[in-house]
Amino acid sequence: MAKLTKLLGTAALLACLGGVAQAEDAKPAPRTDLGADTVVATVNGKDVTLGEMLTVRNGLPAEYKQLPDDVLFNGILDQLIQQTALSQIGEGMMTHRDEIALEVDRRAYLAGVVLDTTAKKAVTDEALQKAYDEKYAKAEPTKEYHAAHIIVPTEDEAKAVKAEIDGGKDFAEEAKAKSQDGAAANGGDLGWFALDKMVQPFADAVAGMKDGDVAGPIQTEYGWHVIKLYGTRMAEAPKLDDVRDQLTGDLRQKAVEDRVTDTVAKAKVEKKTDGIDPAVLKDDKILGE
């Protein structure tokens, strides 16, 4: 059903794009009394409102939102008229399966409203500052490493690469030619990183190297590495603005998790699953036709 609705909306918008330009008739003065309940059309006596149009627009992909205002307005209006007319027929064809689907959608939407509101309220200037202070204000400078690597599938290949480099081959050129990860195009350069951001034993190998050293083969879950250490530095704690997005995500996530946990804990929940085989979820006939 959802796919058909999307196709219907696309058809309406494309129809407007291909429509014949209307004559430049005199336009009425813009209305100033518009609201969510402003009626923009009626279909067999059923109102279509401006609020419904805005809701449809807000759910459209970005490319549709870039259409000219008149094209988008008429496309959305046509879509809602089509849906309204068809839904009036659909109401008379409702099955229990349809009622269940609508109820599941309703619960999901309302739950989403609660969690979205919870996440938004969690992010304030005060909350961000507190989160920053707890994580970074008293943090000691940390050691960072600038390294590059060449990663290949087998130990023998890694040994051969290491031998080539020990014999004078340029590390970056070898990485471009033989490394099998996204950093290869950049000569295997991994930039600056803290050891806790790297897998073991890669991190241990880097920690034991001196500037300019080439080490390997080192095996990780991703393959066999040959590593070159370019340098090290002591990094101060980042500024708040540098980690604002990260802290915002952390605050939102924690607020959502806490809200779910607290809400369910306070709810009177009685699971009544005794005697129900979990495989029953594969039996679509239970929903009926």
C-alpha positions, 0 to 999 in steps of 0.5 A: 500500500505504501509503495502505491501511495508513493507512486500515486504522489510521483505521478501527480507531481510529474503530471504537473511538470508536464502540464500546459502553462496556464494563461496569465489571468489576474491573480487574487490578492494573497490570503492572510488568514491561512492555517492548518485547517484551511480547506483547499479542496473538497472531495465528495464533501471531504475536506482537504486542508493546507495542513495536510498539504504541508505534511505531505511536503515535509515528507517528500525527498529533497529533489521534489522540494526544489520544484517551483512553488506552483508545481509543487503546490499543484502536485501535492494538491492533486495527490491528496485529491486522488488519495482522498477519492480512492480512500473513500472507496477503500473505507468500504473495502476495509478488512481486519488486516487493514485495521491491524496495519493502520493501528500498527502505523498509528502506534509507531507514529505516536511513539515516534512523536514522543521520542522525537520530542524527548530527543529535542528537549534533551539538547540545550546549551546547559546540557551540552556544556555539562556533557562537554565538561564531564568528558573533556574539561579535565581530560589530560592531553592524549598522544596521537599517531600519524601513520599509514598502512598497506593492507593485503589478504595474506601474510606472504603478500605482506612480507613481499611488500615489506621487503620491497619497502625495505629495499627502497620502494616508496611506501605511498606508491606501494600503498597506491598499487597494492593496498586493498582499502579506502586509504590506498588512493591516499598512499595508505595515509590514516591521518592522526588518531588515538590508539583506542580508535584502532583495532588490536594488534594494530594499535600495539604495533604502532605504540611500539614504533618510532617515527619513520619506522616500517613494521609488519606483517601485522594481522588483524580481522581485516587482513595483513598490514604493513605500517609506517609511522610518520610522527606523534604529538600530544593533543589537547582536548577539543573545543566544544564547537569541535565536538558539538555534533557528537555530544548532541547525538550522545544526549539525544540517544541517551534521552531516548533510551532513558525515556523508553526504559522509564516508560516501559518500567512504569507501564503495566505489561503482561506478556501472554505468550504461553503456548505460542510457538515463535514460528507462528510469525511466518504464518501470514494466513493468520491476518486473513485475506 
